[in-house]
Amino acid sequence: MADNKKVCFITCVHNEDIYKETLLYINNLNVLEGYQIETLCFRNAENIAKAYNKAMRDSDAKYKVYIHEDVFITNKNFIKDFINIFEKYENIGMIGVVGSKKIPVNGIWSESTDKYGKVYDSHTGKMQLLQLHEVENECVSVKAIDGLIMITQYDITWREDIFDGQHFHDISQCVEFSKSGYDIAIPKQNEPWCIHDCGIVTINNNYEHYKKLFLDHYLTEYSPKYNKEKNKKIRFVVLSPECANHYLIKDYGMIPYVMHKYFGYDSRIAAYKGENLPYLYKEVKGLKIDYIGKYADGSNFWHDTNINGYSYLAQNAKKIDILQIYWLIPRTFNWIKIYKYINPKGKVYLKLDENVRIKNKNFDKIFNKTNINILNQCDLISVETKELYEYINKNWSLKVAYIPNGFFAYDYENRMDVKYEEKENIICTVGRIGNNLKATEILMEAFKIASTHIPNWTLKIIGSIEKGFETYIENFFKESPNLKDKIIFTGKIIDRERLKKEYDKSKIFCLTSRSESFCIALAEAISSGCYIISSNIVSANDITDNQKYGDIFEIDNIEQLSQLLIHACHNETKLKRVCNEVQNYAYEKFSWVKICAKIDKLL
């Protein structure tokens, strides 16, 4: 019979020195009067689930704490806190410190879109607070918790028969508790209950093996994104014949990639063969390419993409469950017609990718009865900005959703915030330098005016320089040679990690575009805590939350921009506040995972 006043701490040990430190923290915990503490360890255990089962049999403690050897419990009232929850909520069978409301279709809880809890963690090589969604009440019910610490009040057998190694035994146990009718919870932690000093984790080859075992065994119990009758994933195809490498880290590539990685779709981009696409092998690894044949005569770009895309759909429409296409142009209407004719049960997602040009009266000609009927065959139509969302729904006979673009990140969920103290006095911009629509010369001229007032600041211009703009740069420095050391041209940065570091170092991001649908660089900048100074493009208010996190100036207004630069650079308090707050705003509003969760729901 279980001893209701006994707590057993169970650990698999591979490093004695680390375990000694773990025991120091355990032995320093406050123990409730009348309670006993027991510790069990299993050295060099290869089958963790088997070791945990043995501990479960060997100990008569009602409360068992399965804890990694590198976890240090810092909450001195740890025992009292978890026992209070168990006594108050008898149906809660297990507690953890971080976890997720849902188990993603890939079986990896940390890639869920709805995670809770907090812990100090060093998996990036640097000890930092891993802060997920805050638990508002005493605790929150979840489907999965991390195996770093798993606290139970009931004994459920660990599946050592399936998970006989060191991976997926923990999330398997979560499913087993749920199957047995028990709830799993994350408590409210005013301060993290523990430190997980795991360091950079190297995943061995057996990880994928156990992942497959987990998916094969539990898949149908929690994954609605599989066609169970045909035992296949939903095929999601973005038709973009002109796709280039840089498209892959924009919406063209990020939507299908995130739909694949986080939501279990079989995602592809249909594009011409021949383009070098290095981002496929790291940044969007797992995203597939369907190659489109070239059947048109090559005389006209848009005509060719229309014909070649049409031919691709004629051959493949039946295989595509969801087709995503872009823009209100002639090929879009043709593609919708052929796809729906061949596959009437298939779904079409039309992403408008539009700017203020749609307010032009000439644009209304598109909306004749025939085209409206075609567009109404779409299952989802979206636009990227709130202003155009409101305009379209007021003026067009279409139902359009507001779905913004997002920013690229290697890991959306285990984010590590940029500290203001790590930033430098840098104003940066990213884009096609010298392109007429980007108006780089406006930024340079404004910085020239402002530079005498902000002598300790540097302007960093990142991107490929368009032909013809070199002459402007040369003449600019002839007139202002004192700025040669103050304005730095980096050239195009393809390496995403290097580009992220440039955002991280910059305090201010400045955009001078004359026209944009949604500038992804703005979203990337706020994810790194940059203060925004932007021209009055249609997405500027969305990105700055109506100028809460930045300033907006009239397009081409050099004097106004120069004054905004001066004021921002002199307001250290505001820059620091925005750095801390805008990163939360970016991850809340412009994380591709959250954006795609909305797309997934609407489809």
QUIGITA-V280381 format. One record per backbone hydrogen bond with DSSP energy under -0.5 kcal/mol. NH is the residue of the N-H (numbers start at 0). CO is the residue of the C=O. Records with the same first field share a line. If there is no record, write none. Layout:
NH=CO / CO
This chain:
2=59
3=1
5=2
6=35
7=62
8=37
9=7 / 64
10=39
12=10 / 41
18=14
19=15
20=16
21=17
22=18
23=19
24=20
25=21
26=22
27=23
28=25
29=75
34=31
35=4
37=6
39=8
41=10
43=12
44=41
47=45 / 164
48=162
50=46
51=47
52=48
53=49
54=50
55=51
56=52
57=53
58=54
61=2
62=5
63=61 / 151
64=7
65=63 / 149
66=9 / 64
67=147
68=11
70=67
71=69 / 194
72=70
73=71 / 192
74=192
75=73
77=74
80=76
81=77
82=78
83=79
84=80
85=81
86=82
87=83
88=84
89=87
91=88
92=90 / 182
93=182
94=150
95=184
98=115
99=143
100=113
103=101
106=103
108=106
110=107
111=108
115=98
116=132
117=96
118=129
119=193
120=127
121=195
124=121
127=120
129=118 / 127
130=128
131=116 / 129
132=114
135=133
139=185
141=183
142=99
143=99
145=97
148=145
149=65
150=94
151=63
152=92
153=92
155=153
159=157
161=158
162=158
163=161
171=167
172=168
173=169
174=170
175=171
176=172
177=173
178=174
179=175
180=177
181=176
182=90
183=141
184=93
185=139
186=95
187=137
189=187
194=71
195=119
196=69 / 194
197=195
202=200
203=201
206=203
207=204
208=204
209=205
210=206
211=207
212=208
213=209
214=210
215=211
216=212
217=213
218=214
220=217
221=217 / 218
222=218
223=221
226=231
227=225
230=226
231=226
233=224
235=233 / 265
236=234 / 321
237=267
238=236 / 323
239=237 / 269
242=239
246=243
247=243 / 244
248=245
249=246
252=246 / 249
253=249
254=250
256=252
257=253
258=254
259=255
260=256
261=257
262=257 / 258
263=259
264=258
265=233
266=264
267=235
268=287
269=237
270=268 / 289
271=240
272=291
274=271
279=276
280=277
281=278
283=278
284=281
286=283
287=266
289=268
290=288
291=270
294=292
303=299
304=300
305=301
306=302
307=303
308=304
309=305
310=306
311=307
312=308
313=309
314=310
315=311
316=312
318=315
319=315 / 316
320=234 / 318
321=234
322=346
323=236 / 321
324=348
326=350
328=326
331=328
332=328
333=329
334=330
335=331
336=332
337=333
338=334
339=335
340=336
341=337
342=338
345=342
346=320
348=322
349=347 / 379
350=324 / 348
351=349 / 381
357=354
358=355
359=356
362=359
363=360
364=361
365=362
366=363
367=365
371=367
372=368
373=369
374=370
375=371
376=373
377=374
378=347
379=347
381=349
382=400
388=384
389=385
390=386
391=387
392=388
393=389
394=390
395=391
397=395
399=397
400=380
402=382 / 400
406=589
414=412
416=414
421=418
422=419
423=504
425=423
426=457
427=425 / 507
428=459
430=461
432=430 / 463
434=431
437=434
438=434
441=438
442=438
443=439
444=440
445=441
446=442
447=443
448=444
449=445
450=446
452=449
453=449
456=453
457=424
458=485
459=426 / 457
460=458 / 487
461=428 / 459
462=490
465=432 / 463
468=465
471=467
472=468
473=469
474=470
475=471
476=472
477=473
478=474
479=475
482=479
483=480
485=482
486=482
487=458 / 485
489=460 / 487
490=460
493=491
498=494
499=495
500=496
501=497
502=498
503=499
504=500
505=501 / 502
506=423 / 425
507=425
508=530
509=427
510=532
513=436
514=436
519=517
521=518
522=518
523=519
524=520
525=521
526=522
527=523 / 524
528=525
529=524
530=506
531=548
532=508
533=550
534=510
535=552
536=534
537=515
539=536
542=538
543=539
544=541
545=540
547=543 / 544
548=543
550=531
552=533
556=553
557=555
560=556
561=557
562=558
563=559
564=560
565=561
566=562
567=563
568=564
569=565
570=567
571=569
574=570
575=571
576=572
577=573
578=574
579=575
580=576
581=577
582=578
583=579
584=580
585=581
586=582
587=583
588=584
589=585
591=406
594=590
595=591
596=592
597=593
598=594
599=595
600=596
601=597
602=598
